[in-house]
Each structure stands twice: as structure tokens, then as C-alpha cells.
């Protein structure tokens, strides 16, 4: 929180500011760690040191830190294949919120083939997730990141529409 005024008023962020924030990722107080992660996400600048630490929290055991790490990585890691791979792996977690946050982060960080296509094909599997919110988020990801000729993606979307078990908002997301 304390860094936000500096960032939003000046719009100039350098390694010194990011380094100052990164030191709080090791703070013993979880709330301080969460605030530092959120500050890094707010800055939106890719930094390899910040990304490395956030990936550690992403793969940790604390659910709050994992969720905050996903959100921050979605803001600071455009087309970073290591981050993409770690988030795709997190999508296998049974926690629906982690899946939704992961899919949302992937919308922000994956753009061009081959990474985008590989990720889109992995996301297709979540069109069959038992949770309708996860399925709707997968549809949203595919909507924003689908490229032409993704035959498998298109077929999966058609199957989703034809599935009578899907809730209306999943169908609406698919149609949009």
C-alpha cells in the first residue's frame, strides 16, 4: 500500500523500487507478504527476481499466498513460459478459486503461438471441470486467446454448448 502513491503519481518505477518491495516478500508477517505481492502486481513490470520468488509462493502450501502470487504473476509476467507452465500445473489443484485465478492470470500473460496455442489446448480440458465457474472461466480464456484453426478448441466449445448438464451462464460465456 505504501508504494502505490509513488507508482501511480510518478509512473516511473525502477529496479530500486522493485528491490525495496521484494524484500518484504520474506517478511514473517503474512499480511506484509500479501501487500508486497499486490504492490508488485500493481506496478506491472516484469522482474526476474520478483517472478522467481512469486513462483515459490505459487507452489507453496499457504492458499492465501498462492492465490495472491497467481494474481501478481498475471500482471508482471507476459509470455514467461516458466510462469505459464507453473500456472497450468496449478490448474490441476482441486481448489476452484486457484483454478479461476490461474485461468484469469493466463488470459493476461499468454499471447502468441507456440505458447498461446499450447496453453489454449491445456485449457480445453477445463471445459469439462465439475465446477461451472471454472468451465465459464475456461471459456473466457479461450474467447480471449483462441487463434484461428484451433480445431480442437472449437470442437470442445461446440461440445460444451451441446452438453445439457451445463448451467446457462456457462452456455452464455461460450456463446459470447
KARA-V339115 format. One record per backbone hydrogen bond with DSSP energy under -0.5 kcal/mol. CO is the residue of the C=O (numbers start at 1). NH is the residue of the N-H. Records with the same first field share a line. If there is no record, write none. Layout:
CO = NH, NH
This chain:
1 = 4, 5
3 = 7
4 = 8
5 = 9
6 = 10
7 = 11
11 = 13
14 = 17, 18
15 = 19
16 = 20
17 = 21
18 = 22
19 = 23
21 = 24
22 = 25
23 = 26
24 = 27
28 = 30
29 = 33
30 = 34
31 = 35
32 = 36
33 = 37
34 = 38
35 = 39
36 = 40
37 = 41
38 = 42
39 = 43
40 = 44
47 = 51
48 = 52
49 = 53
50 = 54
51 = 55
52 = 56
53 = 57
54 = 58
55 = 59
57 = 60
61 = 63
62 = 66
63 = 67
64 = 68
65 = 69
66 = 70
67 = 71
68 = 72
69 = 73
70 = 74
71 = 75
72 = 75, 76
73 = 77
77 = 80
79 = 81
80 = 84
81 = 85
82 = 86
83 = 87
84 = 88
85 = 89
86 = 90
87 = 91
89 = 92
90 = 93
94 = 96
95 = 99
96 = 100
97 = 101
98 = 102
99 = 103
100 = 104
101 = 105
102 = 106
103 = 107
104 = 108
105 = 109
106 = 110
109 = 79, 111
112 = 116
114 = 118
115 = 119
116 = 120
117 = 121
118 = 122
119 = 123
120 = 124
121 = 125
122 = 125
123 = 126
124 = 127
125 = 128
126 = 129
130 = 132
131 = 135
132 = 136
133 = 137
134 = 138
135 = 139
136 = 140
137 = 141
138 = 142
139 = 143
140 = 144
141 = 145
142 = 146
147 = 150
149 = 151
150 = 154
151 = 155
152 = 156
153 = 157
154 = 158
155 = 159
156 = 160
157 = 161
158 = 162
159 = 163
162 = 164
163 = 166
167 = 170, 171
168 = 172
169 = 173
170 = 174
171 = 175
172 = 176
